[in-house]
Structure formats: C-alpha cells, structure tokens
Amino acid sequence: MDKDEKIVACSDMPADVEMGSGNTEVISSSGLKRELGSRHINMIAVAGMIGTGLFLSSGQVIATAGPVGALLAYTLMGFVTAGVAYTTGEITAFMPSTGGFVRHATKFVEPALGAATGWNFWYTMAINMPAEISAAATLVQFWNTSINPGVWITIFLLFIIVANLCGAKLYGESEVVFASLKIMLIIGLIIGGLVIDLGGAPNHERLGFRYWIHPGAFNTYIKGGSAGRFLAFWKAMLPAAFSYGNIQVVAISGSETRNPRKLIPAATKKTRHLNNK
C-alpha cells in the first residue's frame, strides 16, 4: 500500500476517495467526521441483512408458496442478496466515496447508470420509510389499541428526523441498539417457535411437520399442478427479497468509517455468516 492509500485507509480526516488508474485521489469533503467504528459498521451490516419484511412478510410468503416453497424463496434470495453484499463491500473498501454505490456506478460503468441508480435508491427509501413507520405503528397496536396509530407514526417520524439531524455518530449508535433488538427478537421467536412446535403450548399439542403434509409442502397459485406451485414460488420471491432490504447500506457508510479498508471487509464477512445461517 502506497502513502496515499494509507492516508485513505487510516486517516481520521474527512475525505472523499476516488480510485484512479493506479493512484489514490483524496478530495476534501467538508462535513465528514469519520465517526463510525467497528462496532457501528458491524451492527449496520447486521441491521441491513435483517429487514423489516422478515417480521411482516414471512407469513405472507408461507401462505403463498407453502413451507418448502417459502424456504426455497428465502434461500434463493439469500444467495442473490449475498452477492450484492459481497460486491458492494469489496468495492466500498476499495473506493469509500461519499456517494456509495451511486458514485461507484458512475465511476466504473456509466454516469447515466449512476443517475438512474441514485433516483431508484431515493424512490426505494421514499416508499420504504413510510412502510417501516406504519409497520412499527401496527406492531404497537397489538399491545395498545386505545391510542390512534397516527400518534405513534408521528413519534417515530420525529425520532427519525432528529436522528438524521444529529450526525453519523448518533446514527451509528442507534443502529447498534436497534440491531441488537432485532437479534434478540429473532432469537426469542426461534425459541418460542420451537417450544410451540414441540408441544410446549397450553394445549400441549406437538405440531412437527404436520403442515408439510396437509395442506402440503407447496401451495399453488392461479392454476394447479406443477405450474401452479412454480407460480406460487415465483410470487413469493418479491416479499422474500423485501426481507433482505437495505443490505447495501454498508456501501453508503464507507466514507463515514474511520478505517474502511479494514472495517468494511470485516463487516461484510459477518454479514455473509449471518446470511448463511
């Protein structure tokens, strides 16, 4: 690694990095503090892998494709999103620019692709954030139905606005907290599911693979037979992909990371292990 690259990898100064033909160009960029450390990046990667759709859409996927069809849909989309995570992690470690994968598309492919990618990502976030806020309000309604959901939506929206106004460090800390809550929730759901499946529910009835036999491992969609089972599996792909939402967020945080050449690959590897599990 030459001197310029060491500056990019190790310096705490704010910088926007572009990789040219064999040289490293450091462009001064005001406002970047490089406050995200290893703990923040690891949890950002984990939170990106565990999307909101895992909690809201998994029932829809199983109802659409059946238990085996849902398993295949999640597995296939896991491989697809893993490829996205690995490539974005590698290129972000190589070129941790402020524009993330939008700048990468412009730099290495075509400016038109970068513009299209940027607007598509903006649109995705513009519709995804209201969906997640509404989902959070819906979850709260399970425990408290006396308060209008609009109140919870307003509270969550104000929290998100404040978090975005307070800089990258607060964002990193909030990702640590929420990713930890996601992991604990998933562990609790797995344990609870095993208890119910093995007869630990109040009726003490063991479920096992009952629903794999009746109504069956695969559901049909539109038509019967093998074609209907394939269509059901294909229809389940979109909500399964939604469960892996924001897996590319590590690429965006690269320019705010203290040592992207070291921390981004490490976080990507942890994402791979979680994706395999």
N, C-alpha and C positions, 0 to 999 in steps of 0.2 A: 504494500500500500504506500503510495507516494505521499508527500507532505500535504498536498491539497486535500486528498481523500481523508487523511487523518483529521484535518480540520472539520470536514463534514461529519465524520463519524463520532468525534469526541467533544467537539466544542459545544458549549452551552449558549453560544451567541445565536440570536435569531438569524435564520438563513433560509433561503430558498435554493434548492440544489438542482442543477440540471447537469446531466452527464453528456458530454460531447464525445467526439471521436478520440478516446484515449485520455482526455483531460477532464478535470472536475471544475466546473464553473460555479462559484458561490455568489449568489446575487443577494444583496442586502434586502431584507424584508422587515419593515417595522411592524411591531405588534406581536411577534412570535417570541415567547419566553422559553420554549423547550422545557416545560414543567412536568411532562409525563414521564414517569419512571417505569421500571419493570413491573411493579405491582399493578399500575394503571393499565399498561398495554396488555398484560396477560388477561386481566378481567374484561377489558374492552373486546378482546378476541373471543372470550367465552360468552359474553353477553351477545355478541354478534351472531354466534353459532346458534344460540338458543333464542329463537324468535318468538314473538307473541303468538304466532299461529300454532305453535306446539301445544299451547294451552286451550286455544279457541277452536282450532280446525281439526284436531286429531279425531274427535268424534265424528265429524262430517266425513273425513277420509275413510274411517272404518265403515260407516253406514253406506258409503258409496261403493267401495271396492271390496268390502269384506275384510276379515282379519289378515289373510295371506296377501290379498291384493294391496292392502294398506302397507303391510311390511315391505312388499316389493317396491311400492311407490316411494316410500321413505328411503329405502336403500339406494334406489337409482338416483334420486335427487340428492342424496348424501354424497354420492360419487361426483355428481356434477358440481355441486357447491364446493366440495373439497378441492376440485381442480381450480375453481375460481379463487379460493382462499390461498392456495399454494402459489399461483401465478402472481396475484396481487401482492402477496407477502414478499416474494422474491424481487419483483420489480420495485417495490417500495423501499426495500433495503438497499437496492442499487441506486435508486433515484428518489429520495424522500422529499418530494416537492409539495408546495402548498396546495396545489390543485388536485393532488391524489391521482386516482386513475383517470380523471378527466384530462389532466396535463400529460399523463402517460400516453393516452390515446392520441393526443395532438402531436406529441414529440415523436413517437415511434411508428405511427400509422399515417394519420391524415388529419389536418385541422378540422375538416368537416366532421369526421368521426368524433373528435373531441367535443365539438359544439353539440352534436346530437347526443353524446353520452351525458354531457352536463345537463342539458334540458330534460333528458329522460330521468336522470337521477333526481333533479329538482321535482319533477312531477311525481316520482315514486315517493319521495319524502313528504310532498304536499298532501298526498292522499293517505299515506301510511300513518302519519302522526295523528290526524283526527280519528282514524280507525283504532289506534292503540289507546288514545284517551277515552274513546267511547267504550272500548273493551274493559279498561280499568274501572270506569263507572258502572258497567254491567256487573263486574265481579263484586263490587261493593254492595250492589243491590241484593246479593244473596244473603247478606247479613243485616242490612238496614234498608227497609223499603219505605220508611217514613219520610226520607229526605229525597227531594227531587233530584234525578240524575244530573240535571244541569248545574247544580251546586258543585257536585264532585268534578264535573268536566271543567268548570271554572277554576277550581282549586288546582287541579292537575296542570291546566294550561298556564296558570300564573307561575307555578313552580318551574315548569319548563322554560318559560321566558326568563325568569330570574337566573336559572342555571346557565342559560346561554349568555347572559349579560355579565357573568362573574368570571369569565376566563376559563382557560383549559384545565387548570388545576382542580377547580371545583367540579368540572365535568368528569375528570378522571376519578375523583373521589366518589362521585355519585354512581359511576359505573361499577366501582368496586363494591359498593353497598348493594346495588340492585342485582349485579351478577351473583353475589353471594346469596341473596334471597332466592334468585332463580334456582341455583344449585340445591339449596336446602329444600325448596318446594318440590323439585323433581325427585330428590331422594325420598322425601316424605310420600309422594304419590306412588313411587315404586314399591315402597314398603307397604303402604296401605293397599295397593292393588294385589300384592302377594298375599296379604292377610285375608282379604276378601276371597281371592281365588282359591285359597287352601282351606276355606271353611271357617274363618275367624269372624265372619259377620254375625249379627244377632241370631239369624236363622240357622247358623252352623251348617250351611249347605255348601258342599265343595263344587266349584264350577269346572275347574280343569280346562279341558279343550272342548267343552260342550258346544259352544257356538261355532267351533270349527267344523263340527259335524252337522249341526242343524242351527241355522238355515244353510250353513256351508262355508267353506274357506273363501270362496269368491262370490261376489254379488254380480248381477247383470245390470246393464244399463241400455235403454232404448229397445234392445232386442235380446232374445235368449241365446243360449248356446255359447260356444267359444267366442264368437264375435261380440256378444254382449258382455262377457267377462273382460275381454280386452278393452272394450269401450269404457267400462267402469274403472278399470285400472288407469286408463289414459285420462279420464276425467279427474281422478284423484291426484294426478301429478301436480296440478296448479296449487291446491291447498297444501300439499306436501312441500312444495317449493316455498310457500309463504312461511312455513315453519322454520326455514333456514334464513330468514330475512336479515339483512344488514351484515352479512358475513364479510363484506368488502370494507367495513368501517375501519379496519386496521390500516388500510392504504391511505385513508384520509388523515389519520392521526400521526403519520410518519414524520411530518415536518414539525410537529409539536413534541417529538420524542427526544430525550437527551442523547441517546446513542442508538439511532435507528439501525445501523449496520449490525448491531448485536441483539437489540431487543426485539425487532420486528421478526427475524427468523425464529427466535425462541418462542415468541407468542404464536407464530404460525404452526410450529410443531405441536404445541399444546392443543391448538385447535384441531389438528389432524387426529390426535389421540382421542379427543372428545368426540369427534365426528365418527371415528371407528367404533367407539362404544355405543 
